[in-house]
Amino acid sequence: MPINDWFRQRESRKYTVSTGTAADGLPDGVWRKCPDCGKTLYQGEVAKALSVCPHCGYHFELIARDRIEALVDEGSFGETDAGVGSVDPLRFAAAKPYSESLEKARATTGLSEAAVTGRAAIGGQAVAVGALDFRFIGASMGSAVGEKITRVFELALAERRGVVLVIASGGARMQEGMLSLMQMAKTAAAAERLARAGLPYVAVLVDPTYGGVTASFTALADVTFAEPGAHVGFAGPRLVEQTIRRSLPKGFQTAESLVDHGMVDEVVARGDLRDRVSTVLGYLMPPVAGGDA
Amino acid sequence: MARYVMEFERPLAELEDKLAELSRLDMAALPELGAEIADLEREVEQLRETLYSALSPWEKVQVSRHPDRPKTVDYLEALFTDVVELCGDRAFGDDQAIVTALATIGEHRVMVIGHRKGRTTKENVARNFGSPHPEGFRKAERAMRTAAKFGLPVVTFLDTAGAAPGLEDEERGQAWAIAQCLATLSDLPVPVVVVGIGEGGSGGALAIGFGDRLIMLENAYYSVISPEMCAVILYKDAARAPESASALALTPDDLVRLGIADEIVPEPLGGAHRDPARVIADVGLRVESALASLAAVDPGDLTERRYERLRAIGVFSEESK
């Protein structure tokens, strides 16, 4: 199952915060090392470049709010459903109880759940947007994330907006059992309704996106972009490796190889995202009744 | 041929074997054994009752995987007539792990879609043990569209450990194939009746696993992740699967409680493999009854209700902010 890998890695992850107020954000004054080219970077400089390494173009992770800020017209974002949060419906028993994981995630991120959603404009075009915050239990999808994503599609349908989602996720949130699996069907159904209404949906895949999140609303976009080097798939690489009993080819499940295999339309650097999404919406958004928007 | 004994049945199986051994002895020569055998028989009967009447979630998972458990092909053969199998996804190949067929049950002409496990090792290898590749889901999706086009209700049978997690499955877009099934199924303007007959493993099951009615066999399961994999993530130890099985709320009772499943088909003591004909017939009656009650619903209402049904699944909190 895809959630394997982020569970192992998440303790060692580092997050950059360029404009947010999250408690674990790195202050501008610190130096950090690029995991790709190994150069030591001044955090203030990294933050100014949308958290992209100025030397090699490595894309550091971003928190959800910064993802949205980097994508939409300045000052256009208005958050919706900020009060939707998770409960522990199954009283999930584990070494670390689910309720504790939720508490910790809330405290670390200042969010009530992994999805941040709202209204915004991109190139002046009205959209409903959402971004997933990987710090919040690997941005896995339980009832609350499923509900918020569903509402993004429903909001767009009601107000004739396009949908743009920036997606990173470890997959379904197993601590909510079947309630979590069914969110795949729920979000896919909402995406399908938007499609039937002739409204566009653009997905931006960032590192990493796996499991039940890839295999539901993510894979139903009209146009799919991915950040350079983003890993996207259904089964996690370790499980695939165990299944085939040989090592994986270089670049397996990266954005670049997904373009080669026909799953992603274009690899887009963070700095170009707003323009590319805006251009696509220009083609796909239905004309506004009664003249110019 | 040696019979298949599930882990939790072992104490009972040992007693049953002992009893069988005793019955082969010459009783006339050993009259003092008579009373002991009668005692043992009573003990076996009692153990059978206590062992099988309150199976734990993990034990149910084992029953759901029993090799002799009736499979999709058994239901197809016993309940349906005039079967025309539809092969291939028209893009890549014909995945043996999923069967799609035009078929008739009672007075209903339907499209059957099911995970297809094999009865023998050879069959299972050809069918990847019922774990579909992307072309399997694309075949299923093709069958859904055909059903919608000609107004045929869809009946699905769930029995998979999950979608295949191989290199080529990833390269051919496993996630995209599953997601397209979900989208198509969600808006299908014909009745969709789903029967969980064995394993309901994650996204691979869900791709053909929701609709207007979900009927679960008593020892079938439906889960977001396998108990073994869950135990590896939680405890780094697959042997703790029994704990995970309990935590995941994967039994039919759990599913009814969570508003996901509608009805449970009782199985004979020990599991469906003890009396397949009875279980298959019972499933047939329930499928026909579900089809009959859904036949009268207007297609627009059908998809609207299905959406509302999905929309209602989930438990979360909401404060005004």
Chai-1 contact restraints between the chains, C-beta under 6 A:
chainA,res_idxA,chainB,res_idxB,connection_type,confidence,min_distance_angstrom,max_distance_angstrom,comment,restraint_id
A,M1,B,I225,contact,1.0,0.0,6.0,A-B,restraint_1
A,M1,B,M229,contact,1.0,0.0,6.0,A-B,restraint_2
A,F7,B,I233,contact,1.0,0.0,6.0,A-B,restraint_3
A,A82,B,K321,contact,1.0,0.0,6.0,A-B,restraint_4
A,G83,B,E318,contact,1.0,0.0,6.0,A-B,restraint_5
A,G83,B,E319,contact,1.0,0.0,6.0,A-B,restraint_6
A,G83,B,S320,contact,1.0,0.0,6.0,A-B,restraint_7
A,G83,B,K321,contact,1.0,0.0,6.0,A-B,restraint_8
A,V84,B,F316,contact,1.0,0.0,6.0,A-B,restraint_9
A,V84,B,E318,contact,1.0,0.0,6.0,A-B,restraint_10
A,G85,B,S317,contact,1.0,0.0,6.0,A-B,restraint_11
A,S86,B,F316,contact,1.0,0.0,6.0,A-B,restraint_12
A,V87,B,V315,contact,1.0,0.0,6.0,A-B,restraint_13
A,V87,B,S317,contact,1.0,0.0,6.0,A-B,restraint_14
A,P89,B,V315,contact,1.0,0.0,6.0,A-B,restraint_15
A,L90,B,A249,contact,1.0,0.0,6.0,A-B,restraint_16
A,F92,B,A247,contact,1.0,0.0,6.0,A-B,restraint_17
A,A93,B,A247,contact,1.0,0.0,6.0,A-B,restraint_18
A,A94,B,L234,contact,1.0,0.0,6.0,A-B,restraint_19
A,S143,B,G314,contact,1.0,0.0,6.0,A-B,restraint_20
A,S143,B,V315,contact,1.0,0.0,6.0,A-B,restraint_21
A,S143,B,F316,contact,1.0,0.0,6.0,A-B,restraint_22
A,A144,B,F316,contact,1.0,0.0,6.0,A-B,restraint_23
A,G146,B,G314,contact,1.0,0.0,6.0,A-B,restraint_24
A,E147,B,G314,contact,1.0,0.0,6.0,A-B,restraint_25
A,E147,B,F316,contact,1.0,0.0,6.0,A-B,restraint_26
A,A172,B,V224,contact,1.0,0.0,6.0,A-B,restraint_27
A,M174,B,V224,contact,1.0,0.0,6.0,A-B,restraint_28
A,M174,B,I225,contact,1.0,0.0,6.0,A-B,restraint_29
A,M174,B,C230,contact,1.0,0.0,6.0,A-B,restraint_30
A,G177,B,V224,contact,1.0,0.0,6.0,A-B,restraint_31
A,G177,B,L248,contact,1.0,0.0,6.0,A-B,restraint_32
A,G177,B,A249,contact,1.0,0.0,6.0,A-B,restraint_33
A,M178,B,I260,contact,1.0,0.0,6.0,A-B,restraint_34
A,L179,B,G314,contact,1.0,0.0,6.0,A-B,restraint_35
A,S180,B,V224,contact,1.0,0.0,6.0,A-B,restraint_36
A,L181,B,L206,contact,1.0,0.0,6.0,A-B,restraint_37
A,L181,B,V224,contact,1.0,0.0,6.0,A-B,restraint_38
A,M182,B,I313,contact,1.0,0.0,6.0,A-B,restraint_39
A,M184,B,L206,contact,1.0,0.0,6.0,A-B,restraint_40
A,A185,B,L182,contact,1.0,0.0,6.0,A-B,restraint_41
A,A185,B,F210,contact,1.0,0.0,6.0,A-B,restraint_42
A,A185,B,L310,contact,1.0,0.0,6.0,A-B,restraint_43
A,K186,B,L310,contact,1.0,0.0,6.0,A-B,restraint_44
A,A188,B,A179,contact,1.0,0.0,6.0,A-B,restraint_45
A,A188,B,L182,contact,1.0,0.0,6.0,A-B,restraint_46
A,A188,B,A183,contact,1.0,0.0,6.0,A-B,restraint_47
A,A188,B,S186,contact,1.0,0.0,6.0,A-B,restraint_48
A,A189,B,S186,contact,1.0,0.0,6.0,A-B,restraint_49
A,A189,B,Y307,contact,1.0,0.0,6.0,A-B,restraint_50
A,A189,B,L310,contact,1.0,0.0,6.0,A-B,restraint_51
A,E192,B,A183,contact,1.0,0.0,6.0,A-B,restraint_52
A,E192,B,S186,contact,1.0,0.0,6.0,A-B,restraint_53
A,E192,B,D187,contact,1.0,0.0,6.0,A-B,restraint_54
A,G212,B,G203,contact,1.0,0.0,6.0,A-B,restraint_55
A,T214,B,A175,contact,1.0,0.0,6.0,A-B,restraint_56
A,A215,B,A175,contact,1.0,0.0,6.0,A-B,restraint_57
A,A215,B,I178,contact,1.0,0.0,6.0,A-B,restraint_58
A,A215,B,A179,contact,1.0,0.0,6.0,A-B,restraint_59
A,A215,B,G203,contact,1.0,0.0,6.0,A-B,restraint_60
A,S216,B,A179,contact,1.0,0.0,6.0,A-B,restraint_61
A,S216,B,L182,contact,1.0,0.0,6.0,A-B,restraint_62
A,A219,B,A175,contact,1.0,0.0,6.0,A-B,restraint_63
A,A219,B,W176,contact,1.0,0.0,6.0,A-B,restraint_64
A,A219,B,A179,contact,1.0,0.0,6.0,A-B,restraint_65
A,L220,B,A179,contact,1.0,0.0,6.0,A-B,restraint_66
A,L220,B,A183,contact,1.0,0.0,6.0,A-B,restraint_67
A,G233,B,E170,contact,1.0,0.0,6.0,A-B,restraint_68
A,F234,B,Q174,contact,1.0,0.0,6.0,A-B,restraint_69
A,F234,B,A175,contact,1.0,0.0,6.0,A-B,restraint_70
A,A235,B,P165,contact,1.0,0.0,6.0,A-B,restraint_71
A,L239,B,P165,contact,1.0,0.0,6.0,A-B,restraint_72
A,V240,B,P165,contact,1.0,0.0,6.0,A-B,restraint_73
A,V240,B,L167,contact,1.0,0.0,6.0,A-B,restraint_74
A,T243,B,P165,contact,1.0,0.0,6.0,A-B,restraint_75
A,T243,B,G166,contact,1.0,0.0,6.0,A-B,restraint_76
A,I244,B,G166,contact,1.0,0.0,6.0,A-B,restraint_77
A,I244,B,L167,contact,1.0,0.0,6.0,A-B,restraint_78
A,H261,B,E171,contact,1.0,0.0,6.0,A-B,restraint_79
A,M263,B,G173,contact,1.0,0.0,6.0,A-B,restraint_80
A,M263,B,W176,contact,1.0,0.0,6.0,A-B,restraint_81
